[in-house]
Amino acid sequence: MIGRISGTLIHKQPPEILVDVAGVGYELQVPMTTLFELPPLGEVVTLVTHHAVREDAHTLFGFARERDRELFRQLIRVSGVGPKLALTILSGMDSDSLVRVVSGGDVKALCALPGVGKKTAERLIVELRDRLADWIEGLGKTAAGTPAAEAAPIPHDKLTDAEGALVALGYKPAEAARLVAAVDSDEVQDSEELIRRALRSTVRS
């Protein structure tokens, strides 16, 4: 199994990236929380990975931190939660936020994510609460991320990229378009920041 990837980042099309390792290109699916931390194209990136094997496909999922990979693995152990839904959940909120939601039994916050219905949300809370007991005790120790710098308006293709990424995560096209349109694009530099703000709005609503 592949547990770690280190190479040159050569392509980003959220939620998929391509990393060149000694001439071999590895496609990885990454949550938005990891994608926001990636270096510019052409620079070296190192990610821990989860290798999912099915009869019809082998898929690599990449994560910036061991903590995120462990949470991903805990999520896919929950009945009814596969890798794609786990990726969507970790794209909609960072690890600390998810642990807080589980600790507080916040069904509504989970249901705001695409593909998570009330029963799935309740199951996530019940099954993860005990498994994440140590994480819950450590809440508040992780520092918040630094806000991205504000810049010029985003070109239309960036809006399209952001909508496409949300659709790939499970949002319906109309919902993706609505979330992107609700963001003040005059304050956003690129599609990644646009996606970030759109996802944040789903957690707040």
C-alpha positions in Angstrom: 0.0 0.0 0.0 1.1 3.6 -0.6 1.3 5.6 2.6 3.2 8.7 1.6 3.8 10.7 -1.5 6.5 13.3 -2.1 7.1 14.9 -5.5 6.4 17.9 -7.7 2.9 19.3 -7.8 2.1 19.6 -11.5 -1.7 19.9 -11.6 -4.7 21.0 -9.4 -8.3 20.5 -10.4 -10.2 20.4 -7.1 -10.6 17.9 -5.5 -8.0 16.1 -7.6 -4.3 16.9 -7.9 -1.4 15.3 -9.8 2.0 14.8 -8.2 5.1 13.8 -10.3 7.3 11.3 -8.4 10.5 10.4 -10.4 8.6 10.7 -13.7 5.5 8.9 -12.5 2.3 11.0 -12.1 0.1 10.0 -9.1 -3.5 11.2 -9.1 -4.8 12.0 -5.6 -8.1 13.0 -4.3 -7.7 15.6 -1.5 -10.1 17.4 0.9 -10.3 21.1 0.4 -8.7 21.6 3.8 -5.5 20.0 2.4 -5.8 21.7 -1.1 -5.8 25.1 0.6 -2.4 24.3 2.1 -0.7 23.1 -1.1 2.3 25.0 -2.5 2.2 26.6 -6.0 2.5 24.3 -9.1 6.0 23.3 -9.8 7.0 23.0 -6.1 7.6 19.9 -4.0 4.7 18.6 -1.9 4.6 15.8 0.7 1.4 14.2 1.7 0.4 11.2 3.7 -2.0 9.0 1.8 -4.8 6.4 2.2 -4.9 3.8 -0.6 -8.5 2.6 -1.3 -8.8 -0.6 -3.2 -11.9 -1.8 -5.0 -12.5 -4.4 -7.6 -12.9 -1.7 -10.3 -10.5 1.0 -9.0 -7.5 2.0 -6.9 -7.8 5.5 -5.5 -5.3 7.5 -3.5 -6.5 10.1 -1.0 -3.9 12.7 0.1 -3.7 14.6 3.4 -1.5 17.4 4.7 -1.4 15.9 8.2 -1.5 12.5 9.8 -4.4 13.8 11.9 -6.5 14.4 8.9 -5.8 11.0 7.5 -6.7 9.3 10.8 -10.0 11.2 10.9 -10.7 10.1 7.3 -10.1 6.5 8.3 -12.4 6.9 11.3 -15.1 8.3 9.0 -15.0 5.5 6.5 -15.4 3.0 9.3 -18.9 4.5 10.0 -21.7 2.4 8.4 -22.9 4.1 5.2 -19.9 6.4 4.9 -17.6 5.7 1.9 -14.3 7.5 0.9 -16.1 10.0 -1.3 -18.5 11.1 1.4 -15.6 11.2 4.0 -13.7 13.5 1.6 -16.8 15.8 1.3 -17.1 16.0 5.1 -13.5 16.9 5.5 -13.8 19.5 2.8 -16.8 21.1 4.5 -15.1 21.5 7.9 -11.6 21.1 9.3 -10.7 18.3 11.7 -11.2 20.5 14.9 -14.6 21.7 13.6 -15.7 18.2 12.9 -14.6 17.0 16.4 -16.6 19.9 17.9 -19.7 19.0 15.9 -19.4 15.3 17.0 -18.8 16.3 20.7 -21.8 18.7 20.7 -24.1 16.3 18.8 -24.7 19.0 16.2 -26.8 17.1 13.6 -27.8 20.3 11.8 -24.1 21.2 11.0 -23.5 17.7 9.5 -26.7 17.8 7.5 -25.6 21.0 5.8 -23.0 18.9 4.0 -24.0 17.3 0.7 -24.8 13.6 1.0 -25.3 13.7 4.8 -28.9 13.1 5.8 -30.2 13.1 9.3 -29.8 9.4 9.9 -26.2 9.5 8.6 -25.5 12.5 10.8 -26.8 10.8 13.9 -24.9 7.7 13.1 -21.7 9.7 12.7 -22.2 11.3 16.0 -22.9 8.1 17.8 -20.1 6.0 16.3 -17.4 8.7 16.4 -18.0 10.1 19.8 -16.3 7.3 21.6 -13.6 6.8 19.0 -12.6 10.5 19.1 -12.7 10.8 22.9 -9.0 11.8 23.1 -9.5 14.3 20.3 -12.5 15.9 22.1 -10.3 16.4 25.2 -7.8 18.2 23.1 -10.1 20.7 21.5 -8.9 24.2 21.2 -5.2 23.3 21.0 -5.0 23.7 17.2 -4.4 27.2 16.0 -6.8 28.7 13.5 -5.5 29.2 9.9 -4.3 32.5 8.6 -6.8 34.3 6.4 -5.9 34.6 2.8 -4.9 38.0 1.4 -7.5 40.0 -0.5 -6.9 40.8 -4.1 -8.5 41.6 -7.5 -11.9 40.2 -8.7 -11.8 36.6 -9.9 -12.0 35.9 -13.6 -15.0 34.0 -14.8 -13.1 30.8 -15.3 -12.2 30.8 -11.6 -15.9 31.0 -10.8 -16.5 28.0 -13.1 -13.6 26.1 -11.5 -15.1 26.7 -8.0 -18.5 25.5 -9.1 -17.0 22.4 -10.7 -15.1 21.6 -7.5 -18.3 21.8 -5.4 -20.2 19.6 -7.8 -17.3 17.1 -7.6 -17.7 17.1 -3.9 -21.4 16.2 -4.2 -23.3 19.5 -4.4 -26.0 19.8 -7.0 -25.0 22.2 -9.8 -27.7 24.7 -8.9 -26.6 24.6 -5.2 -22.9 25.0 -6.2 -23.8 28.0 -8.4 -25.8 29.6 -5.5 -23.0 29.1 -3.0 -20.4 30.6 -5.3 -22.6 33.5 -6.3 -23.2 34.3 -2.6 -19.5 35.0 -2.1 -18.3 38.6 -2.6 -15.9 37.9 -5.5 -14.3 41.3 -5.3 -12.5 40.2 -2.1 -11.3 36.8 -3.5 -8.1 36.2 -5.3 -8.6 32.7 -6.8 -10.9 29.7 -7.1 -9.4 28.0 -4.0 -10.3 30.9 -1.7 -13.7 31.1 -3.4 -14.3 27.4 -2.6 -13.1 28.0 1.0 -15.6 30.8 1.6 -18.5 28.9 -0.1 -17.9 25.9 2.1 -17.7 28.1 5.2 -21.1 29.5 4.4 -22.6 26.0 4.4 -21.3 25.4 8.0 -22.7 28.8 9.2 -26.1 28.4 7.6 
